[in-house]
């Protein structure tokens, strides 16, 4: 599932240039400036102590609705998340949501990013109901603010789809993937990173649940929205195993045998005009060790060149590798 980008840089613009009316508040401002620099340098452990101190000062001296308190909470969320201390990150997010609710009101769209981040943490903790509620509340706020066809709405739809997809709940994920694709295609274009990301995630759900009709839906959305000068190949569903001249099988690594791993790896490949694989990536996050072995094998595959109007062209598709547990061998 996706995580939302760091928010501190944009939120600095919201902080009023009010005079620092005490030495402690001046200290908090100086500490926060150092925190921003340390986060930018990814020195999260070094940033934690000054971020906590700045927050303590501001919480003690400032009115509850002061935006500087919210900013300090956001810095702490980002630091704890980067340090993978998800329990503390969730605690700070809950405090941030309370602060934003008191400051803006419960129906303000500014709460939506915090709700989405909370949804991720609820899901990580196994509380699917709270995760779903957080995302749905964020979706309602975004739809109210931006309308039903805005990219911000599509971002939340994608998050909800990923939530259901992680639970292999195809029936619930499908309408959210479909709607997000249509919005991204209309607002950002079918060549956008957002459209491609959603196409891949939706395709992966299709592979994992054997609901292969999703490929037809993805490609029909693409065909309706694609511009004449855009990509010439639809984004989903081209399985290339049967088209290969040579398709070496990946090795079953000793580490995979040790962990008794099995499963399917879906490798997305780009094939050049000569039929060689020039790029390969594990599209759906297959099992460790098996993923690396599959990508390596995919690079060694060879295909008959694809021609368009008699001219060889670059194409892409997927190669499926299926692994069974070989621990007994």
C-alpha positions in Angstrom: 0.0 0.0 0.0 1.0 3.4 -0.6 2.4 6.0 2.0 1.6 9.7 1.6 4.6 12.1 0.9 6.1 14.2 3.6 4.1 17.3 4.3 6.3 19.4 6.3 7.8 21.6 3.5 4.4 22.8 2.3 3.1 23.3 5.8 5.9 25.7 6.7 4.1 28.1 4.4 1.1 28.1 6.7 3.1 29.2 9.8 2.4 32.8 10.5 5.4 35.1 11.0 4.3 36.0 14.5 7.0 37.4 16.7 8.6 34.9 19.1 7.4 36.3 22.4 9.5 34.1 24.7 13.0 32.6 24.7 11.5 29.2 24.8 9.5 29.8 21.7 12.6 31.1 20.0 14.4 28.0 21.0 11.5 25.9 19.5 11.8 27.8 16.3 15.5 27.3 16.1 15.1 23.6 16.9 12.5 23.2 14.2 14.8 24.8 11.6 17.4 22.2 12.5 14.8 19.4 12.3 13.8 20.4 8.8 17.5 20.3 7.7 18.1 16.9 9.4 14.9 15.4 7.8 16.1 16.7 4.4 19.4 14.9 5.0 17.5 11.7 6.2 19.2 11.9 9.6 16.0 10.9 11.4 17.6 9.6 14.6 19.4 13.0 15.0 16.2 14.8 14.3 14.1 13.1 16.9 15.3 14.8 20.1 15.1 18.4 18.8 11.7 17.6 17.3 10.4 16.3 20.6 11.8 19.3 22.5 10.2 21.8 20.0 6.9 20.1 20.3 7.0 20.1 24.1 7.7 23.8 24.2 5.0 24.7 21.7 2.4 22.4 23.3 3.1 24.1 26.7 3.1 27.7 25.6 1.0 28.1 22.5 -2.8 28.0 22.1 -4.2 24.6 21.2 -5.1 25.8 17.7 -1.7 27.3 16.9 -0.5 25.8 13.5 3.0 25.4 14.9 1.8 22.6 17.2 0.4 20.8 14.1 3.7 21.3 12.3 5.7 19.8 15.1 3.4 16.8 15.2 3.9 16.3 11.5 7.6 16.3 11.9 7.3 13.7 14.6 5.1 11.5 12.4 7.6 11.7 9.6 10.5 10.9 11.8 8.9 8.0 13.6 7.7 6.6 10.3 11.1 6.8 8.8 12.6 5.1 11.8 9.8 2.4 11.4 8.5 3.1 14.9 5.0 2.8 13.7 3.4 2.7 17.1 4.7 6.2 18.0 3.9 7.4 14.4 0.3 6.3 14.9 0.1 8.0 18.3 1.3 11.3 16.8 -1.1 11.0 13.9 -4.0 10.6 16.3 -2.9 13.7 18.2 -2.5 15.5 14.9 -6.0 14.5 13.8 -7.4 15.9 17.1 -5.4 19.1 16.7 -6.6 19.6 13.1 -10.2 18.8 14.1 -10.1 21.5 16.8 -8.4 24.0 14.4 -10.4 23.4 11.2 -13.5 21.5 12.1 -14.3 17.8 11.5 -15.5 18.4 7.9 -12.4 20.2 6.6 -10.5 18.7 3.7 -7.2 19.4 5.5 -7.9 16.3 7.6 -7.9 14.0 4.6 -4.1 13.4 4.4 -3.9 12.6 8.1 -6.9 10.2 7.8 -5.2 8.4 4.9 -2.0 8.0 6.8 -3.9 6.7 9.8 -5.6 4.2 7.5 -2.3 2.8 6.6 -1.3 2.4 10.3 -4.7 0.8 11.2 -4.2 -1.7 8.4 -0.7 -2.4 9.6 -2.1 -3.1 13.0 -4.7 -5.5 11.6 -7.7 -3.2 12.3 -9.3 -3.4 8.8 -12.5 -1.7 10.0 -10.8 1.4 11.2 -8.5 1.5 8.2 -11.6 1.4 5.9 -13.4 4.0 7.9 -10.4 6.4 7.8 -10.1 6.1 4.0 -13.8 6.5 3.4 -13.9 9.6 5.6 -10.9 11.0 3.6 -12.7 10.2 0.4 -15.9 12.0 1.4 -13.9 15.1 2.4 -11.9 15.1 -0.9 -15.1 14.6 -3.0 -16.8 17.4 -1.1 -13.9 19.8 -1.7 -12.7 18.9 -5.2 -15.7 17.1 -6.9 -15.9 13.5 -8.0 -13.4 13.6 -10.9 -10.3 15.2 -9.3 -6.9 13.6 -9.1 -6.9 14.1 -5.3 -10.0 11.9 -5.2 -8.3 9.3 -7.4 -5.4 9.2 -4.9 -7.8 8.2 -2.1 -9.7 5.8 -4.3 -6.3 4.1 -5.1 -5.6 3.9 -1.4 -8.9 2.2 -0.7 -8.4 -0.2 -3.7 -5.0 -1.1 -2.3 -6.5 -1.8 1.1 -9.0 -4.2 -0.3 -6.4 -5.7 -2.7 -4.1 -6.5 0.2 -6.9 -8.5 1.7 -7.4 -10.2 -1.7 -11.0 -8.8 -1.7 -11.4 -8.4 -5.5 -15.1 -7.5 -5.4 -14.5 -4.5 -3.2 -11.3 -3.4 -4.8 -12.5 -3.5 -8.4 -14.8 -0.5 -8.4 -12.2 1.7 -6.7 -9.4 0.7 -9.1 -11.7 1.2 -12.0 -12.9 4.7 -10.9 -9.3 5.8 -10.1 -8.1 4.7 -13.5 -10.8 6.7 -15.3 -10.1 9.8 -13.2 -6.3 9.6 -13.7 -6.8 8.9 -17.4 -9.0 12.0 -17.9 -7.2 14.4 -15.6 -3.6 13.3 -16.0 -3.5 11.2 -19.1 -3.0 7.5 -19.7 0.8 8.0 -20.0 0.9 9.5 -16.5 2.8 7.7 -13.7 -0.5 7.6 -11.7 -2.4 5.8 -14.5 0.5 3.3 -15.0 0.8 2.7 -11.2 -2.9 2.0 -10.9 -3.0 -0.2 -14.0 -0.2 -2.4 -12.6 -1.7 -2.7 -9.1 -5.1 -3.6 -10.7 -3.4 -6.1 -13.0 -1.6 -7.7 -10.0 -4.9 -8.2 -8.3 -6.1 -9.9 -11.4 -3.2 -12.2 -11.6 -3.3 -13.1 -7.9 -7.1 -13.8 -7.9 -7.2 -15.2 -11.4 -9.7 -12.6 -12.4 -8.3 -12.1 -15.8 -11.2 -10.0 -17.0 -9.6 -7.0 -15.4 -7.2 -6.8 -18.3 -10.0 -6.2 -20.8 -11.4 -3.4 -18.5 -8.0 -1.7 -18.1 -7.4 -1.8 -21.8 -10.8 -0.6 -22.7 -10.4 2.4 -20.4 -7.0 3.1 -22.0 -8.5 2.8 -25.6 -11.2 5.4 -24.8 -8.8 7.9 -23.2 -5.6 7.4 -25.1 -4.5 10.3 -27.4 -3.5 9.6 -31.0 0.1 10.6 -30.2 0.3 8.6 -26.9 1.5 5.1 -26.2 0.6 2.6 -28.9 0.3 -0.4 -26.6 -2.4 -1.0 -24.1 -1.1 -1.4 -20.6 -2.3 -4.7 -19.3 -2.7 -8.4 -19.8 -0.1 -9.4 -22.4 1.4 -12.6 -21.0 4.5 -13.5 -23.0 5.5 -16.9 -21.8 4.1 -18.6 -24.9 5.8 -16.2 -27.3 9.3 -16.7 -26.3 12.0 -18.2 -28.5 14.0 -18.9 -25.4 12.6 -18.7 -21.8 15.2 -19.9 -19.2 13.6 -21.0 -16.0 14.8 -19.2 -12.8 16.8 -21.0 -10.2 15.2 -22.0 -6.9 17.7 -20.3 -4.5 19.0 -22.0 -1.5 17.6 -19.2 0.7 14.1 -19.8 -0.7 14.5 -23.5 0.0 15.6 -22.7 3.5 12.4 -20.6 4.1 10.2 -23.1 2.2 9.0 -20.3 -0.2 6.6 -20.8 -3.0 4.3 -18.6 -5.1 4.0 -16.7 -8.3 6.3 -13.9 -9.6 5.0 -11.5 -12.3 7.9 -9.9 -14.1 7.1 -6.9 -16.3 9.5 -6.7 -19.2 10.3 -4.4 -22.1 11.5 -6.1 -25.3 13.5 -4.1 -27.9 13.3 -4.3 -31.6 15.6 -7.3 -31.8 13.6 -9.4 -29.3 15.9 -8.9 -26.3 14.7 -8.0 -22.9 16.1 -4.6 -22.0 14.3 -4.0 -18.7 12.6 -6.3 -16.2 11.0 -5.7 -12.8 8.9 -7.7 -10.3 5.6 -5.9 -10.9 3.6 -7.4 -8.1 6.1 -7.8 -5.2 6.7 -11.6 -5.3 8.3 -13.7 -2.6 11.9 -12.6 -1.7 14.7 -14.6 -3.3 12.2 -15.9 -5.9 11.7 -12.4 -7.1 15.4 -11.7 -7.7 15.9 -15.1 -9.4 12.9 -14.4 -11.7 14.1 -11.0 -12.8 17.5 -12.5 -13.6 15.9 -15.2 -15.7 13.7 -12.7 -17.5 16.7 -10.8 -18.7 18.0 -13.9 -20.4 14.7 -14.5 -22.4 14.5 -14.0 -26.1 11.5 -13.2 -28.3 10.7 -12.9 -32.0 10.8 -9.2 -32.9 7.4 -7.5 -32.9 6.6 -5.6 -36.1 4.1 -2.8 -36.6 3.4 -1.9 -40.3 6.4 -4.1 -41.2 8.8 -2.3 -38.9 10.2 -3.8 -35.7 9.0 -2.0 -32.5 9.7 -2.1 -28.8 6.9 -3.8 -26.8 6.3 -4.8 -23.2 4.4 -7.5 -21.4 4.7 -9.9 -18.5 6.4 -13.2 -17.8 4.9 -15.4 -15.2 7.0 -17.7 -13.1 5.4 -20.2 -10.7 7.4 -21.8 -7.9 6.5 -24.7 -5.7 8.1 -25.6 -2.4 11.2 -27.7 -3.1 12.3 -28.1 0.5 12.0 -31.8 0.3 14.4 -32.1 -2.7 
